[in-house]
Amino acid sequence: MQHLTYKVTILIILVLTSNAALGASEITLNDIEMPESAILLIVDGLGSSYYYPELTPFALDGSELSRAGTQNMAFGTRIINISTPYPDTGIAHSVIVTGFSEANEEIVGYPDATIYDITRQHGFFNIAVMEKGDFMSMRDEQDIILYAENNSIDDPKISIQSKNPPPGVTELMDDWKEKLPEYMDGKSGVGKYSAYNKWALDAANAVAIYMVEEHPKSKFFLTVNVGAIDSGGHNMGDDDYIRLIEDLDRDIYPLYETAKENDMAFFFTADHGMAFAKKDARRGGHVSEKYVSMKESLRIPFIMISPNAVPGLIGGGYGEEDIAPTILSVLDLPNNLQYADGTSIHVKNYASIFVKADSEYKVSLWDGGKKLSEQSASELIFAGLPLNTIYTVKASGPAGTFEEKISLDSDRQFRLDNNKEGLSQKQMAAGILIIIVNIAGLAVIRRIK
């Protein structure tokens, strides 16, 4: 019954979203630096309480814990206060890639639910190297993924799954699959855990360099997950957890340098944090009842380095669901995520206007009485617009005319639906999803009875 419900859900959402854009007409109005590709690094179990110099971690009993001495990610654009809604690996990864605070692993597999759907529509290869967070629907979003089948650092089982890989990447990943024993042999304790992380970081770096050198005209979105920080938090004490973070900060540098030297966007975050019962505790946790609501479990880092991002600290309070919309904004891609309730954090040194309609509209952008651009399309991106400037967007199409004056202090998105009084496709899809989930729940209850 659950399998049938999943198939029906996918079919209905596919019908409702069948005219999703396969690309957009982009108009760049000023000379700006924009990233062509991106790397998203998710460090499993890395709490910002232990990583950010502005924060102090505490144990469950109130004792103050140590903070890692780090420097490589102490620059860029840093979001100080951002938290996961729930510190579970599968759920948190789902939130990161969907921008939906109530996401789960199943929703990741729905059409137009993730950043990967948007990047694919705009010509990116989706590539991944993941030690955790690599559940089935996440793997299925990738054109190719090198991943760990199990969570064992003592006996890791590495596999490759692909459906549309860039030429040569499968062979490269095969080579790196065979290199793992070189990293792990003869090591134990913190050294072995850090070696596991370093292997994934180095493999990801090799993939990024290969894409730059062998496919220079191809855009790619590379997702990386390193899992030994989380494993170390669970299996070692708080002091070893800190040592693992410091090793990570050292080993991350080559990947960061590759992104910076090739004008990529680099996003650094975590799925959740880690908590300890007391100082010198032998084990930690994050999702058990005693840890699940602690700040140390919930607070995560979010750091961006990109040619178009303004470096500095950003205050305020944000949620993990804001990561996906922010990633899309930095990449100048429209936030067409079907279920997202997060909002983008404006970090760019310019703004963009995104216009999308069910059918073709003639859209023009005006600065006072001067027409800056005009084009007919169903999806348009006006990029490179100076901040704090007043513009007017005009559109004419099947549903009539549209005109709005805006003061542009961040990205803006306009949806021109044919049926202005009805529900948008996104609302319809979300509504159908809720109904089907409720029906499935009733069916399960009936079976239990």
FENJO-V781823 format. One record per helix or strand of 3 or more residues. SS is the DSSP state (alpha for helix, beta for strand). FROM is the first residue (numbers start at 1). TO is the last residue. If there is no record, write none. Layout:
ss={SS	SS}
from={FROM	FROM}
to={TO	TO}
This chain:
ss={alpha	beta	beta	alpha	beta	alpha	alpha	alpha	beta	alpha	beta	beta	alpha	alpha	beta	alpha	alpha	alpha	beta	alpha	beta	beta	alpha	beta	beta	beta	beta	beta	alpha}
from={2	25	38	48	77	89	105	115	124	136	144	158	169	189	219	228	238	253	265	295	302	312	322	351	370	389	400	412	425}
to={16	28	43	50	79	98	108	121	130	140	148	162	184	214	226	235	251	261	270	298	305	314	330	367	385	397	408	416	448}
